[in-house]
């Protein structure tokens, strides 16, 4: 008995010793995932319905998708998105508040966009849910009041995005890849948003919300026999209609490597995009192999990530996307890096793009990516919207009926030679755009080794940098400053100003804001600001600065103190050399439709201001300054308009200031010159 016990105890040790852990285990067969089959029917009006039963929970979801072509919005870009938001704001029989209350009462969700409506609830509330969903789809009624709210929010988003390098990169990338004549290349601007009308939104809804281009997926605790009568009840009266179709030119890939720079003079990081259009359709025989190939390159924590972050410490993350699309897809490799390593990061991105083209991928690495994709696919199946999307996509894009059921097997079947073949089709290090949003002065010279450099503004408009060549326009930064001084009254009059009091008012959110600014030679400044119950003082006495608010006093230091010194100066432009300020002409651009020179003012402590001067009048039109707040560093933009004469000098009487999402327009009510402001105003006690 004792001998038998010893043998049994030794058996696991013997078995363990037989496993060779130096060798990668052979991959098993692709896991079999059961994706529920769907049953379908079609209403007389053309609505195609798919029912996917899942009785694990007493929940049912409805996903409605409209299969329309991409649309050009022209000078009202943004109106289609606005129309989608309006769908959820009221019908002919219900207000937005009533819809919200009814949805909350049954614990449901109901969301709408310009191309889809999604709703979900417990099965026992399905009738109520469909009453609300069909009311939105069939009886939406748009109001100007709700549209005004949406337009205000859109402008706020635009204001936030104009200082966000990633948003700028996304916008310019669309223009580079598709062009502004393609619907994918259109951008919403403040001007196009101002052109959005209730009529345009209503016209879109009436023209494109038609059942004959719609697919409805019903997922959950419901059978087709239960679904048919309720879908007919709520959507059977929906009238079909003719829907326009459109054909667009296929975007062409760039020839060679083209460097596109959007200059952000105060940026400390560069946003890198290496991109180009790709002809890869949804359901293309290559699409799964292409997905595996891109995942190896940068579709997760793989080659680009490991190279640029783990090996070189250039960035927190580097990734790539190979997107398929009915019209046209794209490739994009991206990373945010420090200015000084921008060109090095691009070099490494190209290295990895070339490596996957030229070298066989190790079998072990390929298997790891397959495992990653398998895991993601399995987790995605937990969402009813994913399952609904499978049914709709199968019909919408004419995919094989077993496309998703055999997805994991197709991933498992991808081979090492497949990866090289796909890379050579879709990963191109020799024909692309290198799009960089960053500090041009610090990056442009090193980037020029990759290809010709072209500058763009944040909306993808090319900038003619030849205008800053003195041989072309024969103008210097110093001359532009001198023209401005002359335009506002001349050196003699400006030098005679010893003190100035400026009173202005504006509105921030619901608060009326009043501000009085006192300035006095030499370099003294005081700002008194009131906004509702809040009061704030900023004082600079020539060497020290403080901010007082809510009973607290904060000492101003560093670059913020340096800025105060220059803000305080009444004659800064008269003595740039004395202050050690360098001025550089960096380009030309449009400001409010006016041609302007763009100047960069560089102060001894490193502070930079960007200023824009009207080529025709000489007046300053805009300046940009970095402002550091508790929420981070933002670019403050100030527009100057309505110049008026005050004692022989001209001053702007309207200042429109934007900081992040906040925009306020200050109207100056009074400017007093040489009124004898006392030095006690600037004392710091």
Secondary structure, 3 states (H helix, E strand, C coil): CHHHHHHHHHHHHHHHHCCCCCCCCCCCCCCCCCCCCCEEEECCCCCEEEEEECCCCCEEEEEEEECCCCCCCHHHCCHHHHHHHHHHHEECCCEHHHHHHHHHHCCCEEEECCCEEEEEEEHHHHHHHHHHHHHHHHHECCCHHHHHHHHHHHHHHHHHHCCCHHHHHHHHHHHHHHCCCCHHHCCCCHHHHHCCCHHHHHHHHHHHCCHHHEEEEEEECCCHHHHHHHHHHHHCCCCCCCCCCCCCCCCCCCCCEEEEEEECCCCCEEEEEEEEEECCCCCCCCHHHHHHHHHHHHCCCCHHHHHHHHHCCCCCCEEEEEECCCCCEEEEEEEEEEHHHHHHHHHHHHHHHHHHHHCCCCHHHHHHHHHHHHHHHHHHCCCHHHHHHHHHHHHHCCCCCCCCCCHHHHHHCCCHHHHHHHHHHHCCCCCEEEEEEECHHHHHHHHCCCCEEEEECCCCCEECHHHHCHHHHCCCHHHHHHHHHHHHCCHHHHHCCCEEEEEEEEEECCEEEEEEEEEECCCEEEEEEEECCEEEEEEECCCCEEEEECCEEEEECHHHHHHHHHHHCCCHHHCHHHHCCEEEEEEEEEECCEEEEEEEEECCCCCEEEEEEECCCCCEEEEEEEEEECCEEEEEEEEEEEEEEECCEEEEEEEEEEECCEEEEEEEEEEEECCCCCHHHHCCC
